[in-house]
Amino acid sequence: MSDVLEFAAVSVVRGGKTLLDAVDWQVKEGERWVIMGPNGAGKTTLLQIAGGRMHPTRGVAGILEEVLGTVDVFELRPRIGLASAALANQIPEHETVLNVVLTASYGMTGRWREKYEKLDERRAFRLLHDWGMSTFMNRNFASLSEGERKRVQIARALMTDPELLLLDEPAAGLDLAGREDLVARLSELAADEEAPAMVLVTHHLEEVPPGFTHALLLRDGGVVASGPIEEVFTEENLSTAFDVPLNVQHDGGRWSATARR
């Protein structure tokens, strides 16, 4: 398996503050990663680098066998699917659901005068169908519930048939039913051998879909633990990452944690 991501001593410093501190990390084809850690741990910063949207201050960031700083990021980004709140905020409120997905073909967030092939339209519709959103295709994106928006964003992220899929807190803001629906759908995607390598950022063990294979724990910009998920999600590692004694359970493919009293 070739490396999808290969970070060597990657650091990010902004305004004198270290957001990432000498992070070493490798993601290979077929792997499904979870990045976890408390607020301010560096999770979103790491994902921005993985998506070619930020350059490290120090170190080397390899993405899909290219190196940031030596490659045109506008050629690299279409190979990477990204779903995040920051990207969703760029989508015009009046944009239809179908166009939200379709415009990913050109790396745009709003339709203007560009033309699309019937093949693109069929793929967008099929992805919306796969994520249970085909009946909403003519609705305005702004009119959707939070759970519906999340599913449209993931369909959009898959539009270009990416080699790497990045999901930044996809279950944030969802109620229990919405979270469980999304976790089940992501678990199905993780089980698909044709699906790209996946990296999911979350704050909560309960949001980790069954079928994810690896985990990276961050704290204060540094790596607490990294590797196969069962080796990383231990009570010792998670307690260190979140700075609170935790009881950790793993049952039926799902993870959970509670504070130790």
Secondary structure as GFF3:
##gff-version 3
##sequence-region A 1 261
A	DSSP	beta_strand	3	14	.	.	.	ID=ss1
A	DSSP	beta_strand	17	28	.	.	.	ID=ss2
A	DSSP	beta_strand	32	36	.	.	.	ID=ss3
A	DSSP	alpha_helix	43	50	.	.	.	ID=ss4
A	DSSP	beta_strand	58	63	.	.	.	ID=ss5
A	DSSP	beta_strand	66	67	.	.	.	ID=ss6
A	DSSP	alpha_helix	73	76	.	.	.	ID=ss7
A	DSSP	three_ten_helix	77	79	.	.	.	ID=ss8
A	DSSP	beta_strand	80	83	.	.	.	ID=ss9
A	DSSP	alpha_helix	85	88	.	.	.	ID=ss10
A	DSSP	alpha_helix	97	102	.	.	.	ID=ss11
A	DSSP	three_ten_helix	103	106	.	.	.	ID=ss12
A	DSSP	alpha_helix	118	130	.	.	.	ID=ss13
A	DSSP	three_ten_helix	134	136	.	.	.	ID=ss14
A	DSSP	three_ten_helix	141	143	.	.	.	ID=ss15
A	DSSP	alpha_helix	146	157	.	.	.	ID=ss16
A	DSSP	beta_strand	164	168	.	.	.	ID=ss17
A	DSSP	alpha_helix	176	191	.	.	.	ID=ss18
A	DSSP	beta_strand	197	201	.	.	.	ID=ss19
A	DSSP	three_ten_helix	205	207	.	.	.	ID=ss20
A	DSSP	beta_strand	214	219	.	.	.	ID=ss21
A	DSSP	beta_strand	222	228	.	.	.	ID=ss22
A	DSSP	alpha_helix	229	232	.	.	.	ID=ss23
A	DSSP	alpha_helix	235	242	.	.	.	ID=ss24
A	DSSP	beta_strand	246	251	.	.	.	ID=ss25
A	DSSP	beta_strand	254	259	.	.	.	ID=ss26
###
